[in-house]
Amino acid sequence: MNFKIRKANLEDLQELSQLFNEYRVFYRQVSNLERSMEFIKNRLLNNESDVFIALVEDKVVGFVQLYKLFHYIKLEKQWLLSDLYVQPEYRGKGISIGLIDRSKEWCIETGACGLMLETEKTNHIGNTLYPKCGFLHDEGHNYYHWWR
């Protein structure tokens, strides 16, 4: 399948927000297109994340969202691959791998030491995909969250 990947901008807001909303629903969140759009718009306007989109025939079918972090051991910038989503009908066609590869290129372009990510243990698609893309599973750490 032919697809292209490019950095998202505000002109992509409508389509990207729809996909972001679908992504949230995938993770069992209540659909809220308005808040999804506001969230993505703020990330783009404030340069708080970098988003790459995958397009098939000029239709946005997938995205990856990266947030800048800093690695305490390497003492360098790294990127958190926070969100990766491809519409179900476009899965298995290399688009997720393409988005991950573009994220790796972004690390090189920005002088970052690498990418990190976390996903649910029940995300069988992601837990199969990430090792195929060269990610190593870190069994030495537990990840905890605090929510207010």
N, C-alpha and C positions, 0 to 999 in steps of 0.2 A: 504494500500500500504506500502510495506517495503521500508524504506529509512534510510540513516545514515547521521549524521551531524558531520563534523570535521572542524578544523581550516584550512584555506587555506594557501598554500605556493606557492613559485615560480613555482613549477611543475604543478600547476593548472592554470597558467597564461593564456594559450590559451583559455581554456573552460570558465574560469571566465570572461575574457575580452569580449568574445562573448555575455555572459549573461549581462554583464554591458552595452554593446552597445545596446542590446535589451531593457534593462531598460531605457536607455536614450531616445530611440525612443518612448517608451511608454509615456514619458513625452514630446513628440513633438519636440525632438531634431533631427538634421540631423545625420544619421548614419555615424559613423567614427570609424571603428574598430581599426585603427592604433593608434589614439589618446586615445581611451579607454584603449588599451593595455598599452600604456605608462603611463597613469594615474594610473592604478591599479599596475603596476610594481613599480612605484615610491612610492606608499603608502606602499607596502609590503617591499620593500628594505629599506626604511627609518623608518620603524616601526611607521608610521603615522596613521594607522588604523588597526583594527583587523577585519578580514573577516572570516565568517563561511560559509561553502558551504553544500548544501544538495545534496546527491548522491542517485540515483536509479540505481542499477546494474552498479555501477562505472561510471555513466554518471552524470555530474554536471547539476542539473536542477533548482537550486535556490541558493540564497546567501543573507546574511545580512552583512552590513558594519557598523562598530561602530567607532566613534571618541571620544577620551577622552576630557572631559570638566570638569569644576569645578563649583559647585553650590554655589552661593554667600550667600544663606540663611543657608543651611546646613553645609557650610564650609567643603565640602567633594568633592571627585572626583565623577563624574557621567559620563555616556556614552550617546552620541548622536546616536540614531539609525537613521543613515542618509539614508541608502539605503536598501530596502527589495524588492526582486524580485523572483518570481517563474514563470517558463515558463507556458503559458496558459494551455497546455494539462496536467499539473501536479497540477493545482489549485484545491482546494476543497478536497484535500486528506490529509490535516493535516500538510503539509510541512511548510507553513508559520508559523503556530502555533509552530511547532518544532523549527524553526529558532528563533522565539521570545523567546521561553522557554530557548534555549541555550544562548541567549543574557542575559536573567535574571540570569542564572547560572554564566555567565561571570562576572556580577556585583558582585555576592557573592564572586567568586574566586579572584577578584581584589580589594575587599574592597570598591566598589563604592556604593553610596547611591541609585542609580537607573538609569533608562533610561528615556530619553526624545525624542520626535520626533515631526515632523510636517509633514502634508501632505496637498495636495490641497483639497479644499472643494468639488471638483468634483470627487475625488477619492473614489467612493462609496464602492469599495471592501475594501480599507484600513479603511475607516470610519466605516465600519461594523466590520471588524476584530479586530481593536485595543481595543475597549471596551470589546469584548469577551475575550481578553487576559489580562484584568485587568487594562488597561490604562484609566485614567480619562481625559475627555475633559476639557481643561482650557479655560473657556469663559471669564476670567478676563483680558486676554492679547491680544494685537494685535502684530503680528510679522511683522517687516519691514525689507527690504533689501536695501542695498546700493551697487550698482555695478559700477565699474569704466569703 
